[in-house]
């Protein structure tokens, strides 16, 4: 029996070591499995990452376009935009200029008309500091108007022109009237229309300012962007009326009263 004891002791020790090794290997295997799972989760498809980046860039570009394209811009006539005594192009904004022309088409002085209730941009001289129409001018038959030209650097859509001093019934049942002509980027005429109280967005009987002589917002319809806009007066009643005789003391050289108005403001959608 004594001879068998060392063998039993050796077997006991061997079994203990075997089970101890088995137990110590389990945590290591669990750690390796967990690490492999983490590595798989952290590994991403490079193509998937690029797609996400592209989507992000696309959303940013759309956001930037939304901030510029279709933005509505509103400009009000004020005296502070007039420089160089009103001669030549005047910067109404960073992207819009305005310029005045005489009856004969030569360069005129743009002024901020304050002679009457409705203040706005007009042309110096002639009958008033407005945009005046004449049948007879300085002894000659001209059938022409002073003009104001508004230019848009990047083009404009959905234009609304607000005019002032436009008498709804002056001189004719249709009152004082004018017309507008629109041009594309190359200077080609692409649109035109008329201006009068009848054409107001609010209707003839409703003035934008109830105390005004005649402030009316008028939409200028065009299915193409305008880069230049020419504003002029017509004879009373869209040219269907006759001028009135008045005693004016000015450079017109006669006593003719006809359509005249000024520009109070403009709004448009930026391309």
Long-range contacts (C-beta under 8 A, 24 or more apart in sequence): 68-270, 69-270, 69-271, 70-269, 70-270, 71-269, 71-270, 72-158, 72-267, 72-268, 72-269, 72-270, 73-156, 73-267, 73-268, 73-269, 73-270, 74-265, 74-266, 74-267, 75-265, 75-266, 75-267, 76-264, 76-265, 77-112, 77-119, 77-120, 77-121, 77-262, 77-263, 77-264, 77-265, 78-112, 79-112, 82-110, 82-111, 82-112, 85-109, 86-110, 86-111, 86-124, 89-151, 92-150, 95-152, 95-153, 95-154, 95-270, 96-150, 96-151, 96-152, 96-153, 96-266, 97-150, 97-151, 97-153, 98-148, 98-149, 98-150, 98-151, 98-263, 99-148, 99-149, 99-151, 100-124, 100-146, 100-147, 100-148, 100-149, 101-146, 101-147, 101-148, 101-149, 102-126, 102-146, 103-132, 103-134, 103-137, 103-142, 103-144, 103-145, 103-146, 104-142, 104-144, 105-147, 108-146, 110-148, 113-165, 113-262, 116-165, 116-213, 117-165, 117-211, 117-212, 117-213, 118-164, 118-165, 118-209, 118-212, 118-213, 118-214, 118-215, 118-262, 118-264, 119-164, 119-262, 119-264, 120-163, 120-164, 120-165, 120-262, 120-263, 120-264, 120-265, 121-148, 121-262, 121-263, 122-148, 122-262, 122-263, 123-147, 123-148, 125-250, 125-251, 126-250, 126-251, 126-252, 127-248, 127-250, 127-252, 127-256, 127-257, 127-258, 127-260, 128-260, 129-262, 130-165, 130-260, 130-261, 130-262, 131-178, 131-231, 131-232, 131-233, 131-260, 131-261, 131-262, 131-263, 132-233, 132-252, 132-258, 132-259, 132-260, 133-178, 133-232, 133-233, 133-234, 133-235, 133-258, 133-259, 133-260, 134-243, 134-252, 134-256, 134-258, 135-235, 135-243, 135-256, 135-258, 136-243, 136-254, 136-256, 137-252, 137-253, 137-254, 138-251, 138-252, 138-253, 138-254, 139-253, 139-254, 143-235, 145-178, 145-232, 145-233, 145-234, 146-232, 146-233, 147-230, 147-231, 147-232, 148-230, 148-231, 148-232, 148-263, 149-228, 149-229, 149-230, 149-231, 150-228, 150-229, 150-231, 150-266, 151-227, 151-228, 151-229, 152-225, 152-226, 152-227, 152-228, 152-229, 152-268, 153-227, 154-270, 154-271, 155-185, 155-225, 155-226, 155-227, 155-271, 156-225, 156-226, 156-227, 156-229, 156-268, 156-269, 156-270, 156-271, 157-222, 157-225, 157-226, 157-268, 157-269, 157-271, 158-219, 158-267, 158-268, 158-269, 159-219, 159-220, 159-222, 159-226, 159-229, 159-266, 159-267, 159-268, 160-201, 160-217, 160-218, 160-219, 160-220, 160-266, 160-267, 160-268, 161-195, 161-217, 161-218, 161-220, 161-229, 161-231, 161-263, 161-265, 161-266, 162-208, 162-215, 162-216, 162-217, 162-218, 162-263, 162-264, 162-265, 162-266, 162-267, 163-195, 163-214, 163-215, 163-216, 163-218, 163-261, 163-262, 163-263, 163-264, 164-212, 164-213, 164-214, 164-215, 164-261, 164-262, 164-263, 164-264, 165-213, 165-214, 165-260, 165-261, 165-262, 166-195, 166-196, 166-197, 166-213, 166-214, 166-215, 166-216, 166-261, 167-197, 167-213, 167-214, 168-197, 168-204, 168-205, 168-214, 170-236, 171-236, 171-237, 171-241, 171-242, 171-243, 171-244, 171-257, 171-258, 171-259, 172-236, 172-237, 172-240, 172-241, 173-237, 174-198, 174-236, 174-237, 174-238, 174-240, 174-241, 175-214, 175-236, 175-237, 176-214, 176-233, 176-236, 176-259, 176-260, 176-261, 177-233, 177-234, 177-235, 177-236, 177-237, 177-238, 177-239, 177-259, 178-231, 178-232, 178-233, 178-234, 178-259, 178-261, 179-232, 179-234, 180-220, 180-229, 180-230, 180-231, 180-232, 181-229, 181-230, 182-220, 182-222, 182-226, 182-228, 182-229, 182-230, 183-226, 183-227, 183-228, 183-229, 183-230, 184-224, 184-225, 184-226, 184-227, 185-227, 187-228, 190-222, 190-224, 190-226, 191-220, 191-221, 191-222, 191-224, 191-226, 193-220, 193-221, 194-234, 194-238, 195-231, 195-261, 196-238, 208-264, 214-261, 215-264, 225-271, 231-263, 233-258, 233-259, 233-260, 233-261, 234-259, 235-259
